[in-house]
Amino acid sequence: MATSLNTEAETPPADWVERFVSDIPSAVALFDRELRYIAANASWLNAFGLTSRVLVGQRHQELDPRAGNFVELQRRALGGEIVEHCELSEGTNARHRVVSARPRRSLEGEILGVVAMMHEIPVEATEKTLREFEDGLTGLAGRHRFMAAVESALTATGAPRRRTAVFLVDIDNFKGVNDLYGTRTGDRVLTTIANRLVAGTRSRRPAPSRPAAPSKPVEGDTVARLGADEFGIVLGGAAPNSKDAASFARRLLQLIADPIVVGDQRIRLTANVGYVITSAAHASEDDVLRDLDAAVQESKARGPNNATAWEPSLTTAVGQRLALLDQMRRALDEGEFVMHYQPIFRLSDGHIVGAEALLRWNHPSDGLVAPAAFLPVLEESGLIVPVGGWIMREVVRQMRIWQMLYGRDIIDWVSINVSARQFNDPDLLLSTLRDLDEGGFPLNKLKLEITESAVMRDPEMTRSVLNQLQELGIRVAVDDFGTGYSALGALRHYPVDTIKIDRGFTSRIKTDDGKELVLALMRIARVYGADVVAEGIETTPQREILQAANCGFGQGYLFAKPMDGSFFGAYALTHLVQGGAGR
């Protein structure tokens, strides 16, 4: 007799998520944007001696005076980094505590806080246990062994021993490789990078008398994979002098920059390197890691493919940047960011045809903060991604108000600047635009300004993203056109609507060389069938030269400074009624 089966799915209890998390053997905790506790499971509470009754709304360091480097790990995760297998500096004599932390994101990609996991291992761990902290993909040491190597280099039988050189290599935009080519290709890229770093570290010493192909670096050196796209190197022996350390750091950059061939793909990457030559200021491995992070952050702030040596002022600067970043997260939550709009004129008749949307920060006590003071921190921290989504929605909201008050044809378009980080990690950007499209807003009223360097960084990904934008009806402008002119010919392969001539060229247009360069850039733009907007027009002679050269559009202080949305609407209406007053 056949047995009937009940195929109806069992309905989980209402508190199944809470019960599931509580049953996980690893310690788990959730934190909000202010790094205050939201929840933690029993394993976490027991590990730190906390109680759920006083937990929610408190910061970890307020409850545990031995917080050590945990706060720094939280901040790294809040900045968008995935931190894996990092040992807490407050571990007891009997056990090591190893933490992983990652950003907790909304469905739209906005960082809402941090999720942290922790487990403990005995100090007397065997070699087999330590191998569990090696990187399974590349075969390199993991973070645990890296930190142990730093500690070993700093001390011997408890006494300071010698100076040590430690390097941190951070790969730029590696997520884009996985997104474009797939994780299998990404893994092969990482393996290639690991092999190059080992070979490059080994070859800094005199070559052996007979050729060899060792798979490990020189004895005493440690090459480690510290995260998804981050590598660390501890050099054995006495630390090199500052000149040799700088030379070695530049060599590491070149090892990353050389093309990586995977199948039919030829992949180019850049990186940033920070390095420390330890001193009396580095009493522990945590001091070294803190200063390495400071050096890498400074290197990123200078742009891709830089190497920076740590100096004490950098650690202070990083602390200031973290404080500024906390203020900007609050600014996003509290509505302190505002948009200003600079008119774009048709040079032939002086009519306003568009505007460039510019982000401003209306600080509650300091007033309007200069963009140069906060935009670089937004970019390097990754906060520009959620802020960029807000900018899109805010510009559309403002345009709908203009259309309602002054008519749909008050201006033809608004240009929105898209950062390199947004463009190279475009999921949220495209998702936001699709939402606006579904909401009925005509996306051909938007024009995205993307810098030439961002467009040229990864041609395959650029082509994919620009094609998706074109399908949505979005127009694209290449900003700072001419600053990367060695690659201008490649632009013909992309659907580009507008080319913006950088203000640096406009300012030199009265010189013979400057004028010839601007005219050459305009000829290139016409070959592509693109409109031309000249930025930074500040004098009548500049405007007259551009008009004579049939430059289509211009913007600059000669015509108008950026203004808030309500003033811009009235300003544009006045010019429409007067028939163009920008001549």
TORKOLSE-482787 format. One line per 10 residues: their letters; for each residue x, y, z of C-alpha. Coordinates in nm, 3 decimals. Example, Ala and Ser with C-alpha at 12.3 -4.5 7.8 and 13.67 -1.06 7.14 Angstrom:
residues 2
AS = 1.230 -0.450 0.780; 1.367 -0.106 0.714
END
This chain:
residues 583
MATSLNTEAE = 0.000 0.000 0.000; 0.142 0.336 -0.103; 0.214 0.583 0.172; 0.075 0.930 0.114; 0.319 1.214 0.169; 0.228 1.548 0.314; 0.397 1.789 0.070; 0.270 2.105 0.237; 0.564 2.317 0.350; 0.593 2.365 0.723
TPPADWVERF = 0.527 2.725 0.827; 0.814 2.855 1.040; 0.729 3.020 1.371; 0.708 3.398 1.379; 1.034 3.425 1.575; 1.227 3.182 1.356; 1.492 3.434 1.253; 1.567 3.527 1.614; 1.577 3.160 1.718; 1.796 3.067 1.422
VSDIPSAVAL = 2.051 3.338 1.498; 2.050 3.248 1.867; 2.134 2.887 1.783; 2.436 2.975 1.566; 2.750 2.860 1.752; 2.949 3.163 1.633; 2.896 3.490 1.817; 2.690 3.734 1.605; 2.599 4.101 1.663; 2.425 4.373 1.462
FDRELRYIAA = 2.507 4.745 1.483; 2.344 5.055 1.333; 2.513 5.342 1.146; 2.619 5.498 1.475; 2.779 5.165 1.572; 2.521 5.115 1.848; 2.399 4.766 1.926; 2.075 4.650 1.762; 2.096 4.286 1.872; 2.340 4.008 1.961
NASWLNAFGL = 2.298 3.634 2.008; 2.372 3.439 2.323; 2.722 3.338 2.209; 2.820 3.703 2.167; 2.674 3.804 2.504; 2.853 3.520 2.683; 3.187 3.592 2.510; 3.193 3.954 2.625; 3.007 3.915 2.952; 2.714 4.132 2.838
TSRVLVGQRH = 2.342 4.115 2.907; 2.067 4.180 2.654; 1.888 4.405 2.905; 2.146 4.687 2.872; 2.269 4.609 2.523; 2.047 4.786 2.267; 2.146 5.144 2.189; 2.490 5.117 2.349; 2.827 5.120 2.176; 3.055 4.824 2.238
QELDPRAGNF = 3.332 5.034 2.392; 3.081 5.175 2.642; 3.008 4.824 2.769; 3.350 4.662 2.733; 3.654 4.869 2.840; 3.881 4.611 2.668; 3.735 4.697 2.327; 4.083 4.731 2.178; 4.082 4.747 1.797; 3.720 4.632 1.758
VELQRRALGG = 3.598 4.990 1.706; 3.841 5.035 1.416; 3.718 4.709 1.260; 3.360 4.835 1.286; 3.450 5.164 1.118; 3.624 4.984 0.833; 3.312 4.774 0.775; 3.091 5.083 0.797; 3.303 5.235 0.521; 3.213 4.943 0.292
EIVEHCELSE = 3.506 4.708 0.361; 3.467 4.335 0.430; 3.700 4.258 0.722; 3.784 3.890 0.765; 3.968 3.689 1.031; 4.103 3.986 1.226; 4.231 3.910 1.574; 4.105 4.134 1.854; 4.381 4.298 2.050; 4.197 4.247 2.379
GTNARHRVVS = 4.206 3.866 2.369; 4.261 3.693 2.704; 4.568 3.496 2.798; 4.386 3.172 2.727; 4.217 3.243 2.395; 4.242 3.449 2.079; 3.927 3.620 1.953; 3.897 3.643 1.576; 3.636 3.876 1.425; 3.487 3.917 1.079
ARPRRSLEGE = 3.279 4.227 1.004; 3.095 4.345 0.697; 2.856 4.628 0.603; 2.485 4.561 0.654; 2.307 4.698 0.346; 1.951 4.779 0.242; 1.801 4.630 -0.074; 1.906 4.952 -0.252; 2.268 4.902 -0.146; 2.278 5.174 0.122
ILGVVAMMHE = 2.493 5.084 0.424; 2.265 5.060 0.729; 2.520 4.942 0.980; 2.754 4.651 1.055; 2.717 4.279 1.118; 3.001 4.117 1.312; 3.086 3.753 1.384; 3.344 3.631 1.634; 3.493 3.297 1.735; 3.769 3.201 1.973
IPVEATEKTL = 4.072 2.974 1.932; 4.317 2.861 2.198; 4.651 3.041 2.219; 4.824 2.702 2.223; 4.676 2.628 1.880; 4.865 2.366 1.680; 5.023 2.430 1.341; 4.722 2.259 1.186; 4.488 2.511 1.352; 4.699 2.800 1.231
REFEDGLTGL = 4.686 2.665 0.875; 4.311 2.714 0.888; 4.389 3.085 0.879; 4.588 3.056 0.558; 4.419 3.168 0.240; 4.275 2.864 0.066; 4.266 3.026 -0.279; 4.620 3.166 -0.310; 4.807 2.956 -0.056; 4.938 3.272 0.107
AGRHRFMAAV = 4.934 3.336 0.479; 4.611 3.479 0.617; 4.557 3.777 0.847; 4.633 3.574 1.159; 4.977 3.470 1.035; 5.043 3.819 0.903; 4.979 3.972 1.244; 5.192 3.703 1.407; 5.477 3.787 1.168; 5.453 4.156 1.256
ESALTATGAP = 5.450 4.074 1.627; 5.748 3.842 1.588; 5.941 4.106 1.395; 5.870 4.371 1.659; 5.974 4.173 1.966; 6.210 3.902 2.082; 6.175 3.764 2.437; 5.969 4.068 2.524; 6.229 4.329 2.428; 6.232 4.561 2.126
RRRTAVFLVD = 6.450 4.404 1.858; 6.476 4.598 1.533; 6.301 4.806 1.276; 6.077 4.624 1.026; 5.926 4.719 0.689; 5.559 4.628 0.642; 5.357 4.693 0.324; 4.983 4.691 0.253; 4.864 4.650 -0.109; 4.502 4.745 -0.185
IDNFKGVNDL = 4.368 4.651 -0.532; 4.144 4.912 -0.695; 3.793 4.810 -0.805; 3.847 4.434 -0.788; 3.472 4.386 -0.741; 3.434 4.513 -1.098; 3.644 4.220 -1.223; 3.414 3.969 -1.053; 3.103 4.150 -1.177; 3.225 4.174 -1.537
YGTRTGDRVL = 3.414 3.847 -1.587; 3.278 3.621 -1.311; 3.430 3.493 -0.988; 3.623 3.212 -1.156; 3.820 3.465 -1.360; 3.849 3.683 -1.051; 4.001 3.393 -0.857; 4.259 3.337 -1.131; 4.345 3.708 -1.124; 4.398 3.693 -0.747
TTIANRLVAG = 4.617 3.385 -0.780; 4.828 3.560 -1.043; 4.866 3.866 -0.821; 4.966 3.646 -0.526; 5.233 3.469 -0.735; 5.368 3.802 -0.858; 5.391 3.942 -0.506; 5.575 3.633 -0.384; 5.816 3.644 -0.679; 5.864 4.020 -0.642
TRSRRPAPSR = 5.937 3.988 -0.272; 6.176 3.700 -0.326; 6.364 3.875 -0.607; 6.448 4.181 -0.397; 6.738 3.967 -0.269; 7.040 3.868 -0.481; 6.950 3.586 -0.719; 7.076 3.235 -0.627; 7.369 3.091 -0.821; 7.144 2.831 -0.979
PAAPSKPVEG = 6.798 2.903 -1.124; 6.513 2.791 -0.901; 6.138 2.821 -0.884; 6.050 2.831 -0.514; 5.684 2.864 -0.427; 5.750 3.057 -0.107; 5.914 3.394 -0.035; 6.256 3.430 0.124; 6.277 3.289 0.475; 6.172 3.559 0.716
DTVARLGADE = 5.947 3.735 0.462; 5.569 3.696 0.490; 5.329 3.758 0.203; 4.966 3.737 0.313; 4.618 3.786 0.175; 4.433 4.000 0.427; 4.096 4.045 0.254; 3.917 4.002 -0.076; 4.147 4.248 -0.255; 4.411 4.333 0.006
FGIVLGGAAP = 4.759 4.187 0.056; 5.022 4.241 0.324; 5.399 4.192 0.315; 5.638 4.178 0.612; 6.002 4.189 0.506; 6.240 3.973 0.707; 6.576 4.098 0.819; 6.665 4.457 0.891; 6.431 4.718 0.750; 6.545 4.885 0.427
NSKDAASFAR = 6.619 5.256 0.428; 6.345 5.492 0.318; 6.473 5.514 -0.041; 6.483 5.135 -0.087; 6.142 5.093 0.078; 5.994 5.351 -0.162; 6.153 5.168 -0.456; 6.010 4.835 -0.338; 5.662 4.991 -0.298; 5.675 5.124 -0.656
RLLQLIADPI = 5.778 4.779 -0.772; 5.471 4.632 -0.606; 5.253 4.878 -0.796; 5.415 4.772 -1.124; 5.354 4.405 -1.045; 4.982 4.482 -1.017; 4.974 4.714 -1.320; 5.124 4.463 -1.566; 4.837 4.312 -1.772; 4.693 3.985 -1.644
VVGDQRIRLT = 4.587 3.744 -1.917; 4.307 3.502 -1.831; 4.184 3.309 -2.133; 4.094 3.565 -2.397; 4.077 3.848 -2.146; 4.360 4.095 -2.089; 4.286 4.261 -1.755; 4.458 4.571 -1.622; 4.438 4.672 -1.259; 4.579 4.945 -1.041
ANVGYVITSA = 4.647 4.948 -0.670; 4.749 5.165 -0.379; 5.032 5.080 -0.142; 5.089 5.202 0.210; 5.398 5.108 0.404; 5.550 5.150 0.749; 5.910 5.132 0.865; 5.848 5.056 1.229; 5.987 5.271 1.505; 5.959 5.316 1.880
AHASEDDVLR = 5.604 5.441 1.819; 5.499 5.087 1.723; 5.473 4.895 2.045; 5.239 4.629 1.905; 5.116 4.481 1.580; 4.793 4.679 1.619; 4.993 5.002 1.610; 5.150 4.887 1.282; 4.815 4.792 1.129; 4.663 5.124 1.234
DLDAAVQESK = 4.940 5.319 1.064; 4.937 5.094 0.755; 4.568 5.176 0.715; 4.646 5.545 0.751; 4.913 5.524 0.480; 4.681 5.337 0.242; 4.398 5.585 0.298; 4.633 5.870 0.215; 4.748 5.685 -0.096; 4.385 5.640 -0.210
ARGPNNATAW = 4.317 6.007 -0.149; 4.595 6.090 -0.396; 4.434 5.875 -0.665; 4.499 5.526 -0.803; 4.847 5.377 -0.842; 5.015 5.560 -0.556; 5.251 5.448 -0.280; 5.267 5.636 0.050; 5.502 5.600 0.345; 5.349 5.638 0.689
EPSLTTAVGQ = 5.434 5.943 0.895; 5.273 6.049 1.225; 5.064 6.325 1.067; 4.880 6.067 0.854; 4.733 5.891 1.157; 4.601 6.225 1.281; 4.461 6.298 0.933; 4.283 5.961 0.920; 4.122 6.032 1.256; 3.999 6.364 1.121
RLALLDQMRR = 3.865 6.196 0.807; 3.679 5.938 1.015; 3.521 6.217 1.221; 3.426 6.398 0.899; 3.282 6.076 0.760; 3.065 6.033 1.070; 2.937 6.388 1.023; 2.855 6.321 0.658; 2.661 6.004 0.742; 2.458 6.219 0.978
ALDEGEFVMH = 2.422 6.481 0.705; 2.268 6.223 0.472; 2.028 6.104 0.743; 1.936 6.454 0.858; 1.889 6.611 0.514; 2.186 6.849 0.533; 2.294 6.787 0.174; 2.143 7.026 -0.082; 2.171 7.070 -0.457; 2.276 7.384 -0.641
YQPIFRLSDG = 2.243 7.431 -1.016; 2.471 7.620 -1.255; 2.304 7.726 -1.582; 2.437 7.601 -1.916; 2.386 7.846 -2.204; 2.366 7.806 -2.580; 2.643 8.039 -2.691; 2.483 8.137 -3.024; 2.180 8.311 -2.867; 2.236 8.315 -2.489
HIVGAEALLR = 1.941 8.086 -2.406; 1.959 7.866 -2.098; 1.928 7.508 -2.219; 2.037 7.308 -1.919; 2.206 7.303 -1.581; 2.475 7.114 -1.397; 2.362 6.979 -1.059; 2.626 7.036 -0.790; 2.626 6.881 -0.442; 2.657 7.115 -0.143
WNHPSDGLVA = 2.669 7.047 0.230; 2.472 7.289 0.445; 2.643 7.220 0.779; 2.422 7.314 1.079; 2.695 7.525 1.241; 2.952 7.591 0.966; 2.711 7.682 0.684; 2.793 7.577 0.327; 3.106 7.361 0.330; 3.342 7.389 0.032
PAAFLPVLEE = 3.303 7.081 -0.192; 3.680 7.021 -0.193; 3.661 6.967 0.184; 3.418 6.675 0.173; 3.380 6.531 -0.179; 3.714 6.337 -0.170; 3.613 6.172 0.159; 3.272 6.080 0.016; 3.445 5.918 -0.279; 3.717 5.723 -0.101
SGLIVPVGGW = 3.484 5.599 0.174; 3.219 5.471 -0.068; 2.953 5.693 0.090; 2.927 5.861 -0.249; 2.724 5.560 -0.369; 2.419 5.614 -0.143; 2.465 5.993 -0.166; 2.469 5.956 -0.545; 2.136 5.774 -0.531; 1.993 6.057 -0.323
IMREVVRQMR = 2.125 6.312 -0.575; 1.939 6.137 -0.860; 1.612 6.139 -0.672; 1.656 6.497 -0.551; 1.730 6.631 -0.899; 1.421 6.458 -1.039; 1.210 6.598 -0.753; 1.337 6.949 -0.828; 1.281 6.914 -1.203; 0.922 6.806 -1.145
IWQMLYGRDI = 0.869 7.122 -0.938; 1.016 7.338 -1.217; 0.798 7.167 -1.475; 0.488 7.215 -1.262; 0.559 7.586 -1.197; 0.717 7.695 -1.525; 0.629 7.434 -1.787; 0.796 7.117 -1.913; 1.026 7.306 -2.151; 1.183 7.538 -1.896
IDWVSINVSA = 1.519 7.360 -1.962; 1.617 7.067 -2.182; 1.828 6.871 -1.933; 2.011 6.861 -1.602; 2.361 6.712 -1.586; 2.450 6.499 -1.284; 2.810 6.413 -1.197; 2.872 6.041 -1.152; 3.183 5.951 -0.954; 3.431 5.686 -1.064
RQFNDPDLLL = 3.321 5.465 -0.773; 2.955 5.488 -0.878; 3.037 5.418 -1.241; 3.266 5.125 -1.166; 3.012 4.971 -0.925; 2.695 5.067 -1.112; 2.428 4.842 -0.959; 2.272 5.110 -0.736; 2.304 5.374 -1.009; 2.116 5.164 -1.265
STLRDLDEGG = 1.860 5.047 -1.008; 1.781 5.408 -0.907; 1.742 5.515 -1.270; 1.510 5.222 -1.345; 1.296 5.317 -1.045; 1.272 5.675 -1.175; 1.182 5.543 -1.519; 0.905 5.326 -1.375; 0.783 5.632 -1.184; 0.714 5.804 -1.515
FPLNKLKLEI = 0.996 6.059 -1.523; 1.136 6.114 -1.877; 1.496 6.005 -1.835; 1.604 6.189 -2.150; 1.588 6.500 -1.930; 1.893 6.370 -1.742; 2.252 6.373 -1.860; 2.517 6.186 -1.662; 2.863 6.343 -1.651; 3.140 6.084 -1.624
TESAVMRDPE = 3.507 6.175 -1.614; 3.725 6.065 -1.902; 3.955 5.871 -1.666; 3.661 5.671 -1.527; 3.537 5.594 -1.879; 3.878 5.468 -1.989; 3.960 5.259 -1.680; 3.784 4.940 -1.794; 3.667 4.954 -2.159; 3.454 4.637 -2.147
MTRSVLNQLQ = 3.265 4.740 -1.836; 3.230 5.096 -1.969; 3.070 4.969 -2.289; 2.827 4.751 -2.091; 2.718 5.030 -1.854; 2.687 5.295 -2.127; 2.475 5.061 -2.338; 2.240 5.007 -2.043; 2.216 5.382 -1.989; 2.142 5.432 -2.357
ELGIRVAVDD = 1.861 5.174 -2.339; 1.707 5.378 -2.057; 1.723 5.696 -2.267; 1.994 5.854 -2.051; 2.233 6.094 -2.223; 2.602 6.078 -2.133; 2.861 6.355 -2.116; 3.235 6.293 -2.085; 3.361 6.540 -1.825; 3.714 6.687 -1.807
FGTGYSALGA = 3.757 6.605 -2.175; 4.118 6.639 -2.287; 4.281 6.567 -1.950; 4.343 6.209 -2.065; 4.387 6.288 -2.433; 4.620 5.993 -2.501; 4.309 5.773 -2.511; 4.070 6.007 -2.690; 4.047 5.786 -2.998; 3.884 5.509 -2.794
LRHYPVDTIK = 3.581 5.729 -2.721; 3.442 5.667 -3.068; 3.339 5.321 -2.949; 3.103 5.458 -2.684; 2.756 5.619 -2.707; 2.855 5.969 -2.591; 2.612 6.262 -2.632; 2.820 6.552 -2.501; 3.184 6.636 -2.441; 3.278 6.892 -2.177
IDRGFTSRIK = 3.602 7.082 -2.225; 3.783 7.116 -1.895; 3.802 7.464 -1.739; 4.181 7.436 -1.736; 4.181 7.451 -2.118; 3.923 7.730 -2.127; 4.137 7.944 -1.897; 4.428 7.924 -2.144; 4.225 7.985 -2.458; 4.371 8.335 -2.514
TDDGKELVLA = 4.720 8.186 -2.563; 4.811 8.042 -2.903; 4.879 7.694 -2.769; 4.566 7.698 -2.553; 4.345 7.808 -2.841; 4.484 7.542 -3.076; 4.429 7.271 -2.817; 4.066 7.373 -2.755; 3.999 7.386 -3.130; 4.154 7.039 -3.169
LMRIARVYGA = 3.934 6.900 -2.893; 3.628 7.050 -3.059; 3.721 6.891 -3.392; 3.749 6.553 -3.219; 3.407 6.604 -3.060; 3.250 6.682 -3.397; 3.394 6.361 -3.541; 3.202 6.175 -3.271; 2.887 6.377 -3.343; 2.885 6.504 -2.985
DVVAEGIETT = 2.778 6.842 -2.851; 3.047 7.054 -2.684; 3.012 7.236 -2.352; 3.300 7.461 -2.247; 3.338 7.488 -1.870; 3.479 7.776 -1.670; 3.397 8.068 -1.902; 3.483 8.373 -1.693; 3.566 8.650 -1.941; 3.404 8.800 -2.250
PQREILQAAN = 3.709 8.725 -2.473; 3.687 8.356 -2.378; 3.320 8.350 -2.477; 3.388 8.534 -2.805; 3.665 8.293 -2.909; 3.443 7.994 -2.834; 3.149 8.148 -3.022; 3.370 8.213 -3.325; 3.481 7.849 -3.315; 3.113 7.738 -3.317
CGFGQGYLFA = 3.127 7.589 -2.968; 2.770 7.494 -2.889; 2.734 7.553 -2.515; 2.910 7.707 -2.219; 2.890 7.761 -1.847; 3.088 7.971 -1.603; 3.088 8.270 -1.374; 3.066 8.509 -1.670; 2.704 8.396 -1.702; 2.600 8.279 -1.355
KPMDGSFFGA = 2.724 8.111 -1.040; 2.553 7.796 -0.905; 2.227 7.869 -0.722; 1.969 7.679 -0.523; 1.675 7.512 -0.691; 1.408 7.771 -0.616; 1.623 8.062 -0.736; 1.731 7.872 -1.048; 1.370 7.817 -1.157; 1.291 8.188 -1.141
YALTHLVQGG = 1.624 8.274 -1.308; 1.558 8.035 -1.598; 1.204 8.171 -1.643; 1.335 8.529 -1.658; 1.582 8.436 -1.931; 1.313 8.249 -2.122; 1.083 8.554 -2.116; 1.365 8.792 -2.213; 1.467 8.570 -2.504; 1.817 8.496 -2.375
AGR = 2.027 8.731 -2.170; 2.348 8.533 -2.161; 2.493 8.692 -2.471
END
